[in-house]
Amino acid sequence: MAKQGYVNGSDLLMSITGKACGHCTSHTTTYNSETKDRAVKPVSTESAANAGLFKEKTVTGLSVQVKCEGLRFYGEEESGMKDLLAKWKVGGTVELKGFARGGDAAPYMSGNFIISSLEESAPAGDDTTYSVTFDNTGAVTITEDKVDGSTVEG
C-alpha cells in the first residue's frame, strides 16, 4: 500500500561513500539549471513598446548540490566531521546516495560529488555542529518516482 500524507523528513536519508551522514539534523538537495539568455530581434509586426524586452532562455547544463548538517559526536562511526575532513583534505570525490529509510539499496539520487565546503560551529555552552556542501562531478542518477520515500516495484 502506498504511503499517505506528508513526507516525513526523518525518513529521507543521505549516505556518503556508503556510510550515513553522521548524527544528521538535516540535509538539503538543490537541483540547479544553468541557463543562457537569448535576445532575438522581434518580428517587424511586433509593437515598438515590446520590441526586444523579452528574452528566450535555454537550459545549457544541470547540476546538483547537497548540504548536510549534523552534530559532532565523540566516537562517531558514520560519516561525521573527522571522516569528511579526511575526504576534503585529499580533494577527491565521494559517492552520495539519497534514499528512503530502509531503502538504501534503491536510492532516489546517486552520483559522485566533491566537498566544496566544510564548516564547524562550536558555540560556548552548546552542541558543536558541522555543515558540509557537496557539488556533483559528472552525471547524477535521479529516480523521481522514489524521491518522496516511495519504492518502485521493478
C-alpha positions in Angstrom: 0.0 0.0 0.0 1.3 3.5 -0.9 2.2 5.8 1.9 -0.4 8.5 2.7 0.0 12.1 4.0 3.1 14.3 4.2 6.6 13.0 3.6 8.5 13.0 7.0 12.0 14.4 6.6 13.3 11.9 9.1 12.5 9.2 6.6 14.8 10.6 3.8 18.5 10.0 4.4 21.8 10.7 2.8 24.8 8.3 2.6 28.4 9.5 2.0 30.6 6.7 0.4 28.4 4.0 2.0 28.0 5.5 5.5 25.1 7.6 6.7 25.7 11.3 7.3 26.7 11.2 11.0 24.2 12.4 13.5 22.5 14.4 10.7 20.0 17.0 11.8 19.0 18.0 8.2 20.0 17.7 4.6 19.0 19.8 1.6 19.2 18.8 -2.1 19.1 21.6 -4.7 18.6 20.8 -8.4 20.0 23.6 -10.5 19.6 24.6 -14.2 22.2 26.6 -15.9 20.6 28.8 -18.5 21.5 31.0 -21.3 19.6 34.2 -22.3 19.0 34.6 -26.0 17.9 38.1 -27.3 16.2 37.9 -30.6 15.2 40.7 -32.8 11.4 40.8 -32.8 9.3 40.4 -35.9 8.6 43.6 -37.8 4.8 43.4 -36.9 5.5 43.5 -33.1 4.8 46.8 -31.5 7.8 49.0 -30.6 6.8 49.1 -27.0 7.6 45.4 -26.5 10.3 45.1 -29.1 13.3 43.2 -27.6 12.2 43.3 -24.0 11.6 39.7 -23.6 14.4 37.1 -23.9 14.3 33.4 -24.6 16.0 31.0 -22.1 17.5 27.7 -22.8 19.0 25.1 -20.4 22.7 24.6 -21.0 23.5 22.4 -18.0 22.2 20.7 -14.9 23.8 20.4 -11.5 23.0 19.1 -8.1 24.1 20.5 -4.7 23.6 18.7 -1.4 24.1 20.3 2.0 24.2 18.2 5.2 24.2 19.4 8.8 24.9 17.3 11.8 26.0 17.2 15.4 29.6 16.4 16.4 29.7 13.1 18.4 32.6 11.5 20.3 33.3 8.1 18.8 31.3 8.8 15.5 31.0 5.7 13.4 29.2 7.3 10.5 30.4 10.0 8.1 30.9 12.8 10.6 33.3 15.7 10.8 36.5 13.6 11.1 35.7 11.4 8.1 34.5 14.4 6.0 37.7 16.4 6.8 39.9 13.5 5.7 38.0 13.3 2.4 38.1 17.0 1.9 41.8 17.2 2.6 42.7 14.9 -0.4 40.3 16.8 -2.8 38.8 13.6 -4.2 35.3 12.6 -5.0 32.7 10.9 -2.7 29.7 8.9 -3.7 26.4 10.3 -2.4 23.1 8.5 -2.2 19.7 9.9 -1.2 17.3 7.2 -0.1 14.2 6.4 2.0 14.8 4.9 5.4 15.2 1.1 4.8 15.7 1.6 1.1 19.5 2.3 0.8 19.7 -0.4 -1.9 17.3 1.7 -4.1 18.4 5.4 -3.9 16.3 8.2 -5.4 19.5 10.1 -6.2 23.1 9.0 -6.5 26.4 10.2 -8.1 29.9 11.4 -7.5 30.4 14.7 -5.7 33.2 16.9 -4.4 33.2 18.5 -1.0 33.1 22.2 -1.9 32.8 23.4 1.7 33.1 22.0 5.2 32.2 24.2 8.3 32.3 23.6 12.0 30.5 25.7 14.6 31.5 25.4 18.2 29.5 27.9 20.3 30.2 28.2 24.1 27.9 26.1 26.2 26.1 24.4 23.2 26.4 21.5 20.9 29.2 21.6 18.2 27.8 21.2 14.7 29.1 20.7 11.2 27.9 21.6 7.8 29.1 20.2 4.5 28.3 21.2 0.9 28.7 18.8 -2.0 28.6 19.6 -5.7 28.2 17.0 -8.3 31.0 16.0 -10.6 29.6 14.2 -13.6 26.2 12.7 -14.1 23.8 12.2 -11.3 21.2 9.4 -11.4 17.8 10.6 -10.3 14.7 8.4 -9.9 11.8 10.9 -9.4 9.4 8.1 -8.6 11.4 7.4 -5.4 12.1 11.0 -4.2 9.2 11.0 -1.8 10.3 7.9 0.0 8.2 5.5 -2.1 9.7 2.4 -3.5 9.1 1.4 -7.1 8.5 -2.2 -7.9 10.5 -3.3 -10.9 
